């Protein structure tokens, strides 16, 4: 086990500790938000869809996402392309 900082360590290639658990919860919630958006995208205007995508990404990263990333994901959702939010419940670390 390697300690990165207080509350975060790496073991067997995955992050652990309270900080990793918080990030895992945010990742899972962001995936839920994006999945909900895909289900109700037709009921949203383009501006509402972009705002909701921005909200989901901001929830995960805790930063304001880049506008191009938001527009690209919103366009994918609008086209009906399924988003890949492959979160397995554990955070891999290099």
N, C-alpha and C positions, 0 to 999 in steps of 0.2 A: 504494500500500500504506500502510495506517495501522497503526502500532504501538500496541496497547492497553497492553501491559506486556511485560516481558521474557518471551519464549517464546510470545507471543500477538499475532497481527496479523490484519488484515482486508484481503482483496484480492478485488475483484470480488464483493463481497457474501457471502463465505465466510471463516470463520476458518481460520487456518493456524498452524503452529508446533508446538512440542512439547506445549504445554498443550492445544491443539485436538486433536492426535493422541490424547492420553490420553482426552479426552472422547469422541472418536469411537470408540475401543476400548470404553469403558464403555457407550456407546449401543448398539453392535452386540451386545455380550454381554448386555445387559439384554433386547434383542429376542429373542435366542436363548433366554434363560431363560423369558420369557413364552410364547414359541412352544412350548417343551417342556411348560410347565404346561397349555396348552390341549390338548395331545395326551394328557396323563395325568390330567386333572382328575377323572375319574370314580373313579380309584383313591385319591383323597385325601379326607380329612375336610375339613369347612369350616375348622376351625382350621389344619390343615396347608396348605390352599390359601391362606388369608390370610397365613400365615407365609412361604410361598414367594413370594407376590406382594410382600410387604414386603421380602423379601430382594432381589428383582430391582430394585425401585424404589430401594432403598438403594444397591445397587451402582451404579446410574446416577447418582443425585443426590449420593451420598456424604453423605446426611443421612437422618434417620429420616422416612419419608413420613407424611403426615397419615392418621390412621386411617380417615377417611371415604373418602379416595382408594383406600386398600387394599381396603376393603369393596366399593366400587363396582366396581373392576376384578375382584375375586374373583367378585362376582355376575355380571358379564358373562361371565366364563370359565365359571362354573357353568351359566349359561343356554345356553351353546354359541355365544354371539355372538363372532364373530372380532374380535380386537383389532387396531386399526390402529396399528402401530408403524412408521411410515413414515420409516425412516432410510436416506438415499441414499448414505451414505459421506462426506458433506461437511456441515459445520455452517453453516447460513445465519446471517448477522448483519445486523442492521438498520443 
